[in-house]
Amino acid sequence: MRSDLIYNSLRPVRNRYLLCQLISKATRKFHKPNTRIQDTMNDVLVRVGQADEQEAVIHVSNERVAEPQRRAA
């Protein structure tokens, strides 16, 4: 059941709000067309639940993806 998946996912990510944000963003990234979004969400919950540490789930990259360009006024 999904409730079991959610409780397993709370082990590495203790903050429920952060878990909700993480699962929603990951579901959007991992979702494939012509598949059920419920299955994608369950897959993401399983992946998060299997993580050993919070750092394995949440990784903030310090590198810049794009440089902002300034324009003259």
C-alpha positions as CSV (number, residue, x, y, z in Angstrom):
1,M,0.0,0.0,0.0
2,R,1.1,3.6,-0.6
3,S,0.9,4.4,3.2
4,D,3.6,1.8,3.8
5,L,5.7,3.4,1.1
6,I,5.3,6.8,2.6
7,Y,6.2,5.7,6.1
8,N,9.3,3.9,4.7
9,S,10.2,7.2,2.9
10,L,10.0,9.1,6.1
11,R,13.1,7.3,7.4
12,P,15.7,9.1,5.3
13,V,13.6,12.3,5.0
14,R,12.1,13.2,8.4
15,N,10.4,16.5,7.4
16,R,7.0,15.7,5.9
17,Y,6.8,18.9,3.9
18,L,10.2,18.4,2.4
19,L,9.2,14.8,1.5
20,C,6.1,16.0,-0.2
21,Q,8.1,18.5,-2.3
22,L,10.8,16.0,-3.1
23,I,8.3,13.3,-4.2
24,S,6.3,15.7,-6.4
25,K,9.4,17.0,-8.1
26,A,10.9,13.5,-8.6
27,T,7.6,12.2,-9.9
28,R,7.5,15.0,-12.6
29,K,11.1,14.2,-13.6
30,F,10.8,10.4,-13.7
31,H,7.3,10.2,-15.3
32,K,7.2,8.6,-18.7
33,P,4.3,9.3,-21.2
34,N,1.7,6.6,-21.5
35,T,2.3,5.3,-18.0
36,R,0.1,5.8,-14.9
37,I,1.3,8.6,-12.7
38,Q,0.4,6.5,-9.6
39,D,2.9,3.9,-10.7
40,T,5.6,6.6,-11.2
41,M,4.9,8.0,-7.7
42,N,5.1,4.6,-6.1
43,D,8.4,3.9,-7.8
44,V,9.8,7.2,-6.5
45,L,8.5,6.4,-3.0
46,V,10.3,3.0,-3.2
47,R,13.5,4.7,-4.3
48,V,13.4,7.2,-1.5
49,G,12.5,4.5,1.1
50,Q,15.5,2.4,0.1
51,A,18.0,5.3,0.6
52,D,20.3,4.9,3.6
53,E,20.9,8.6,4.4
54,Q,19.2,11.9,3.7
55,E,22.2,13.1,1.6
56,A,21.6,10.2,-0.8
57,V,18.1,11.5,-1.5
58,I,18.6,15.3,-1.3
59,H,21.6,16.6,-3.2
60,V,22.0,20.3,-3.8
61,S,24.4,21.1,-6.6
62,N,26.7,24.1,-6.2
63,E,27.5,24.4,-9.9
64,R,25.7,27.1,-11.9
65,V,23.7,25.9,-14.8
66,A,23.4,29.2,-16.6
67,E,25.0,32.6,-16.1
68,P,22.7,35.6,-15.9
69,Q,23.3,38.2,-18.6
70,R,23.1,41.9,-17.8
71,R,21.6,44.2,-20.3
72,A,22.3,47.9,-20.5
73,A,19.4,50.1,-19.6
